[in-house]
Amino acid sequence: MTVSRRSFLRNVGMGAAVAGAVTALPLGESLLFAEPPRATRPGGPIQLNSNENAYGAFPSVQGAMQRALEECNRYPDDEHFVERVAALHKVKPEQVLAGCGSGEILKIAASTFTGPGKKLVQALPTFEALGTYARSVGAEVVRVPLTANYAHDLDAMLAACGPDTGLVYICNPNNPTASLTPRSDLETFLKKLPAGVMVLMDEAYHHFVDSPEYASFLDRPVGSEQMLVARTFSKVYGLAGARLGYSVAPVKVTKTMRPHRLFDSGNQMALQGAMAALEDSAAMHAAVERNARDREEFLRQARGRKITVVPSQANFLMAHTGRPAREVIAHFRQQNIAVGRPFPPMETYLRVSLGRPEEMQAFWKAWDQMPRVQ
């Protein structure tokens, strides 16, 4: 069975919850815990476990994808898509690389910038895929705990960078914590970064952010020759199952990455749907506003139950459960609700993706059925 960006096995731990040193992890230790199988049939579980858009693709996007079925007998050509993305971000088409979801972009980056003798530096915890890809090509992965307020510890990450560092990974907002690292701190970090070290800025949850401390490095570039930015259509655009993402980087960086790309990794439906999505700004803004309302309702429900929640700038939240997360996950599974996997040693936190109102009502009903913590 194919392993997707959402179903990677979990082994990272929580830096803000525990004071810890920078650590490296062997490949075998990354295979500790997987999300349960996710049913798509009627009667399957309510899916609040993979940070997806529960409302689906925009109607305009669905129409474009249906029309694209007529071209499925032809191999895909992403030239028009790349040109559209380049125009959106005011860059050259040669700076854009399309991928099968942003997961392929992460895999390409691991193959290009890490390997034997070239290590990856990333947060603890953060999205695991890049670390898994880096280990698979023989790289050492150094994990730096988050700060007490769940930001990337950029000073410690900088200290971990040496002549053998090939790549630094920053997911902002971060997954699984949905927390931000301020833009001003990131700019300072980039200025101090040693020559030869690349930074992958993962902006998968960019559209959901509502904070003066944030600005995208695509919307407000700094002209760094050491950074590539990854985006995906899986989140606000509701195309997680269609698999399309892209990166924007200096021309020479993209040229170096291109040979590692899977040939014809796009597909006609995803490419046509994505271009329709980029044209439908009204639907995108409506989706962002809806997510903000759903997020605020989650926080309102949490406050009423005196539940501590990590401040979220994404379409998911991390809630403190006061008990082992695996027990909570098992409880929800019995209620036919799939929630996020464990994130050790963040042992008492549960990651919950935002669902539709009726799905969240079922979630809170199941929450209230848990035995009280003694």
TORKOL-922676 format. One record per residue (C-alpha): residue number from 1; x, y, z. Coordinates in steps of 0.2 Angstrom, whole numbers. Layout:
BEGIN
{k=NUM	x=X	y=Y	z=Z}
...
END
This chain:
BEGIN
{k=1	x=0	y=0	z=0}
{k=2	x=6	y=17	z=-4}
{k=3	x=12	y=28	z=10}
{k=4	x=5	y=46	z=9}
{k=5	x=11	y=62	z=16}
{k=6	x=-2	y=60	z=30}
{k=7	x=2	y=42	z=35}
{k=8	x=20	y=43	z=40}
{k=9	x=25	y=33	z=55}
{k=10	x=28	y=43	z=71}
{k=11	x=43	y=45	z=82}
{k=12	x=47	y=63	z=86}
{k=13	x=44	y=71	z=103}
{k=14	x=39	y=87	z=110}
{k=15	x=52	y=100	z=114}
{k=16	x=41	y=113	z=122}
{k=17	x=34	y=100	z=134}
{k=18	x=51	y=93	z=139}
{k=19	x=68	y=102	z=140}
{k=20	x=79	y=92	z=129}
{k=21	x=95	y=92	z=119}
{k=22	x=97	y=91	z=100}
{k=23	x=95	y=73	z=95}
{k=24	x=98	y=62	z=81}
{k=25	x=88	y=47	z=77}
{k=26	x=92	y=30	z=68}
{k=27	x=81	y=25	z=54}
{k=28	x=73	y=10	z=63}
{k=29	x=67	y=21	z=77}
{k=30	x=56	y=31	z=65}
{k=31	x=43	y=17	z=63}
{k=32	x=34	y=17	z=80}
{k=33	x=16	y=22	z=77}
{k=34	x=5	y=24	z=62}
{k=35	x=-13	y=31	z=60}
{k=36	x=-26	y=18	z=59}
{k=37	x=-33	y=14	z=42}
{k=38	x=-46	y=27	z=36}
{k=39	x=-62	y=20	z=28}
{k=40	x=-70	y=30	z=14}
{k=41	x=-86	y=19	z=13}
{k=42	x=-102	y=25	z=21}
{k=43	x=-102	y=22	z=39}
{k=44	x=-84	y=24	z=40}
{k=45	x=-76	y=35	z=54}
{k=46	x=-78	y=53	z=55}
{k=47	x=-61	y=59	z=49}
{k=48	x=-53	y=72	z=61}
{k=49	x=-35	y=65	z=59}
{k=50	x=-26	y=71	z=44}
{k=51	x=-28	y=90	z=43}
{k=52	x=-39	y=89	z=28}
{k=53	x=-52	y=101	z=21}
{k=54	x=-68	y=93	z=27}
{k=55	x=-78	y=103	z=15}
{k=56	x=-70	y=97	z=-1}
{k=57	x=-65	y=106	z=-16}
{k=58	x=-73	y=121	z=-23}
{k=59	x=-88	y=118	z=-35}
{k=60	x=-78	y=127	z=-48}
{k=61	x=-63	y=116	z=-45}
{k=62	x=-74	y=100	z=-46}
{k=63	x=-81	y=106	z=-63}
{k=64	x=-64	y=109	z=-70}
{k=65	x=-58	y=92	z=-64}
{k=66	x=-73	y=83	z=-72}
{k=67	x=-69	y=92	z=-89}
{k=68	x=-51	y=86	z=-88}
{k=69	x=-57	y=68	z=-88}
{k=70	x=-58	y=70	z=-107}
{k=71	x=-40	y=72	z=-108}
{k=72	x=-35	y=57	z=-97}
{k=73	x=-29	y=47	z=-112}
{k=74	x=-15	y=60	z=-113}
{k=75	x=1	y=62	z=-103}
{k=76	x=0	y=78	z=-92}
{k=77	x=9	y=94	z=-96}
{k=78	x=11	y=105	z=-82}
{k=79	x=18	y=120	z=-92}
{k=80	x=2	y=130	z=-90}
{k=81	x=1	y=127	z=-72}
{k=82	x=19	y=132	z=-69}
{k=83	x=16	y=148	z=-78}
{k=84	x=1	y=152	z=-68}
{k=85	x=10	y=149	z=-52}
{k=86	x=25	y=159	z=-58}
{k=87	x=13	y=174	z=-62}
{k=88	x=4	y=172	z=-45}
{k=89	x=21	y=174	z=-36}
{k=90	x=29	y=186	z=-48}
{k=91	x=44	y=174	z=-52}
{k=92	x=51	y=166	z=-67}
{k=93	x=43	y=149	z=-72}
{k=94	x=61	y=142	z=-71}
{k=95	x=59	y=145	z=-52}
{k=96	x=44	y=134	z=-50}
{k=97	x=44	y=115	z=-48}
{k=98	x=28	y=105	z=-47}
{k=99	x=26	y=89	z=-37}
{k=100	x=14	y=75	z=-33}
{k=101	x=8	y=85	z=-17}
{k=102	x=21	y=95	z=-8}
{k=103	x=26	y=78	z=-1}
{k=104	x=36	y=75	z=-17}
{k=105	x=44	y=92	z=-15}
{k=106	x=50	y=86	z=2}
{k=107	x=57	y=70	z=-5}
{k=108	x=66	y=79	z=-19}
{k=109	x=74	y=91	z=-7}
{k=110	x=80	y=77	z=4}
{k=111	x=88	y=68	z=-11}
{k=112	x=95	y=85	z=-18}
{k=113	x=102	y=92	z=-2}
{k=114	x=105	y=78	z=11}
{k=115	x=113	y=61	z=10}
{k=116	x=128	y=52	z=17}
{k=117	x=139	y=66	z=26}
{k=118	x=125	y=79	z=24}
{k=119	x=113	y=81	z=38}
{k=120	x=95	y=88	z=40}
{k=121	x=91	y=99	z=55}
{k=122	x=73	y=101	z=59}
{k=123	x=61	y=104	z=74}
{k=124	x=55	y=92	z=87}
{k=125	x=41	y=89	z=84}
{k=126	x=37	y=93	z=66}
{k=127	x=30	y=85	z=51}
{k=128	x=40	y=69	z=49}
{k=129	x=40	y=65	z=31}
{k=130	x=56	y=75	z=26}
{k=131	x=66	y=67	z=41}
{k=132	x=60	y=50	z=34}
{k=133	x=66	y=54	z=17}
{k=134	x=83	y=61	z=23}
{k=135	x=86	y=45	z=33}
{k=136	x=82	y=34	z=18}
{k=137	x=96	y=42	z=8}
{k=138	x=108	y=40	z=22}
{k=139	x=108	y=57	z=30}
{k=140	x=108	y=61	z=49}
{k=141	x=93	y=70	z=56}
{k=142	x=96	y=82	z=70}
{k=143	x=80	y=87	z=79}
{k=144	x=79	y=103	z=89}
{k=145	x=65	y=105	z=102}
{k=146	x=53	y=119	z=100}
{k=147	x=53	y=133	z=112}
{k=148	x=41	y=135	z=127}
{k=149	x=29	y=144	z=116}
{k=150	x=30	y=131	z=102}
{k=151	x=40	y=141	z=90}
{k=152	x=56	y=134	z=81}
{k=153	x=71	y=137	z=92}
{k=154	x=81	y=146	z=78}
{k=155	x=96	y=149	z=89}
{k=156	x=98	y=131	z=93}
{k=157	x=94	y=126	z=75}
{k=158	x=108	y=138	z=70}
{k=159	x=120	y=131	z=83}
{k=160	x=116	y=113	z=76}
{k=161	x=121	y=119	z=58}
{k=162	x=139	y=115	z=53}
{k=163	x=149	y=112	z=37}
{k=164	x=140	y=95	z=36}
{k=165	x=123	y=102	z=36}
{k=166	x=114	y=102	z=19}
{k=167	x=96	y=107	z=24}
{k=168	x=86	y=115	z=37}
{k=169	x=67	y=111	z=38}
{k=170	x=55	y=124	z=45}
{k=171	x=36	y=121	z=44}
{k=172	x=27	y=137	z=48}
{k=173	x=14	y=135	z=54}
{k=174	x=21	y=120	z=62}
{k=175	x=13	y=103	z=61}
{k=176	x=8	y=95	z=73}
{k=177	x=7	y=110	z=85}
{k=178	x=-2	y=123	z=73}
{k=179	x=10	y=136	z=80}
{k=180	x=19	y=150	z=72}
{k=181	x=37	y=156	z=72}
{k=182	x=38	y=175	z=70}
{k=183	x=43	y=181	z=53}
{k=184	x=56	y=193	z=60}
{k=185	x=65	y=179	z=69}
{k=186	x=65	y=169	z=53}
{k=187	x=73	y=184	z=44}
{k=188	x=87	y=185	z=57}
{k=189	x=90	y=167	z=56}
{k=190	x=92	y=167	z=37}
{k=191	x=105	y=181	z=38}
{k=192	x=115	y=171	z=50}
{k=193	x=114	y=154	z=41}
{k=194	x=131	y=147	z=35}
{k=195	x=134	y=147	z=17}
{k=196	x=130	y=131	z=8}
{k=197	x=115	y=127	z=19}
{k=198	x=98	y=127	z=11}
{k=199	x=81	y=130	z=20}
{k=200	x=65	y=122	z=16}
{k=201	x=51	y=133	z=21}
{k=202	x=35	y=123	z=22}
{k=203	x=20	y=134	z=20}
{k=204	x=7	y=121	z=19}
{k=205	x=-5	y=130	z=31}
{k=206	x=-1	y=147	z=24}
{k=207	x=-19	y=152	z=20}
{k=208	x=-26	y=149	z=38}
{k=209	x=-14	y=161	z=47}
{k=210	x=-21	y=177	z=55}
{k=211	x=-7	y=185	z=64}
{k=212	x=4	y=201	z=62}
{k=213	x=19	y=190	z=66}
{k=214	x=17	y=180	z=50}
{k=215	x=21	y=184	z=32}
{k=216	x=24	y=171	z=18}
{k=217	x=41	y=171	z=10}
{k=218	x=32	y=170	z=-7}
{k=219	x=21	y=185	z=-4}
{k=220	x=35	y=195	z=4}
{k=221	x=52	y=187	z=-2}
{k=222	x=69	y=192	z=5}
{k=223	x=79	y=187	z=-10}
{k=224	x=88	y=173	z=-1}
{k=225	x=98	y=161	z=-13}
{k=226	x=97	y=148	z=1}
{k=227	x=79	y=145	z=3}
{k=228	x=65	y=136	z=-6}
{k=229	x=47	y=138	z=-1}
{k=230	x=34	y=123	z=-3}
{k=231	x=15	y=125	z=-5}
{k=232	x=1	y=112	z=-7}
{k=233	x=-16	y=111	z=-14}
{k=234	x=-21	y=99	z=0}
{k=235	x=-27	y=111	z=13}
{k=236	x=-37	y=126	z=9}
{k=237	x=-41	y=120	z=-8}
{k=238	x=-47	y=103	z=-3}
{k=239	x=-37	y=93	z=-15}
{k=240	x=-27	y=81	z=-3}
{k=241	x=-33	y=66	z=-13}
{k=242	x=-28	y=74	z=-30}
{k=243	x=-10	y=76	z=-25}
{k=244	x=-2	y=92	z=-31}
{k=245	x=10	y=104	z=-24}
{k=246	x=25	y=115	z=-29}
{k=247	x=41	y=124	z=-24}
{k=248	x=48	y=141	z=-28}
{k=249	x=66	y=144	z=-27}
{k=250	x=81	y=153	z=-36}
{k=251	x=83	y=146	z=-54}
{k=252	x=99	y=137	z=-50}
{k=253	x=91	y=129	z=-35}
{k=254	x=76	y=123	z=-45}
{k=255	x=88	y=117	z=-59}
{k=256	x=97	y=106	z=-46}
{k=257	x=82	y=99	z=-39}
{k=258	x=73	y=95	z=-56}
{k=259	x=82	y=79	z=-60}
{k=260	x=76	y=71	z=-44}
{k=261	x=58	y=74	z=-48}
{k=262	x=47	y=59	z=-53}
{k=263	x=43	y=60	z=-72}
{k=264	x=25	y=66	z=-76}
{k=265	x=21	y=66	z=-58}
{k=266	x=6	y=77	z=-60}
{k=267	x=-11	y=72	z=-67}
{k=268	x=-23	y=81	z=-79}
{k=269	x=-37	y=82	z=-66}
{k=270	x=-26	y=89	z=-52}
{k=271	x=-18	y=102	z=-64}
{k=272	x=-34	y=108	z=-71}
{k=273	x=-42	y=109	z=-54}
{k=274	x=-28	y=118	z=-46}
{k=275	x=-28	y=131	z=-60}
{k=276	x=-47	y=133	z=-57}
{k=277	x=-44	y=135	z=-38}
{k=278	x=-31	y=149	z=-41}
{k=279	x=-44	y=158	z=-51}
{k=280	x=-58	y=157	z=-38}
{k=281	x=-52	y=169	z=-25}
{k=282	x=-69	y=171	z=-18}
{k=283	x=-71	y=153	z=-14}
{k=284	x=-53	y=153	z=-6}
{k=285	x=-57	y=168	z=5}
{k=286	x=-74	y=160	z=10}
{k=287	x=-65	y=144	z=15}
{k=288	x=-52	y=154	z=25}
{k=289	x=-66	y=163	z=34}
{k=290	x=-76	y=147	z=37}
{k=291	x=-60	y=139	z=45}
{k=292	x=-58	y=154	z=56}
{k=293	x=-76	y=152	z=62}
{k=294	x=-74	y=133	z=65}
{k=295	x=-57	y=136	z=74}
{k=296	x=-65	y=149	z=86}
{k=297	x=-80	y=137	z=89}
{k=298	x=-67	y=123	z=94}
{k=299	x=-59	y=135	z=106}
{k=300	x=-76	y=141	z=113}
{k=301	x=-80	y=123	z=117}
{k=302	x=-63	y=120	z=124}
{k=303	x=-64	y=135	z=136}
{k=304	x=-81	y=129	z=142}
{k=305	x=-73	y=112	z=147}
{k=306	x=-57	y=121	z=154}
{k=307	x=-46	y=112	z=141}
{k=308	x=-29	y=119	z=137}
{k=309	x=-26	y=121	z=118}
{k=310	x=-10	y=126	z=109}
{k=311	x=-13	y=143	z=100}
{k=312	x=-18	y=137	z=82}
{k=313	x=-15	y=146	z=65}
{k=314	x=-20	y=131	z=55}
{k=315	x=-35	y=120	z=52}
{k=316	x=-31	y=109	z=67}
{k=317	x=-28	y=111	z=85}
{k=318	x=-18	y=102	z=99}
{k=319	x=-28	y=100	z=115}
{k=320	x=-21	y=94	z=132}
{k=321	x=-31	y=79	z=137}
{k=322	x=-24	y=76	z=155}
{k=323	x=-22	y=58	z=151}
{k=324	x=-12	y=47	z=139}
{k=325	x=-16	y=51	z=121}
{k=326	x=-17	y=33	z=116}
{k=327	x=-31	y=30	z=128}
{k=328	x=-40	y=45	z=121}
{k=329	x=-37	y=40	z=103}
{k=330	x=-44	y=22	z=107}
{k=331	x=-59	y=30	z=115}
{k=332	x=-63	y=40	z=100}
{k=333	x=-60	y=25	z=89}
{k=334	x=-74	y=16	z=99}
{k=335	x=-85	y=31	z=95}
{k=336	x=-81	y=29	z=76}
{k=337	x=-71	y=45	z=76}
{k=338	x=-53	y=45	z=69}
{k=339	x=-42	y=58	z=78}
{k=340	x=-23	y=62	z=76}
{k=341	x=-10	y=49	z=80}
{k=342	x=1	y=51	z=96}
{k=343	x=16	y=63	z=96}
{k=344	x=27	y=56	z=109}
{k=345	x=33	y=63	z=121}
{k=346	x=19	y=75	z=119}
{k=347	x=10	y=61	z=128}
{k=348	x=-6	y=70	z=134}
{k=349	x=-10	y=80	z=119}
{k=350	x=-22	y=76	z=105}
{k=351	x=-21	y=83	z=87}
{k=352	x=-39	y=87	z=81}
{k=353	x=-42	y=92	z=63}
{k=354	x=-57	y=103	z=61}
{k=355	x=-72	y=95	z=53}
{k=356	x=-90	y=100	z=48}
{k=357	x=-101	y=107	z=62}
{k=358	x=-110	y=90	z=64}
{k=359	x=-94	y=81	z=65}
{k=360	x=-87	y=92	z=78}
{k=361	x=-103	y=90	z=88}
{k=362	x=-100	y=71	z=87}
{k=363	x=-82	y=74	z=93}
{k=364	x=-87	y=84	z=108}
{k=365	x=-101	y=72	z=113}
{k=366	x=-88	y=58	z=113}
{k=367	x=-76	y=69	z=123}
{k=368	x=-89	y=72	z=136}
{k=369	x=-91	y=53	z=137}
{k=370	x=-73	y=50	z=143}
{k=371	x=-71	y=46	z=161}
{k=372	x=-65	y=60	z=172}
{k=373	x=-47	y=61	z=176}
{k=374	x=-45	y=56	z=194}
END
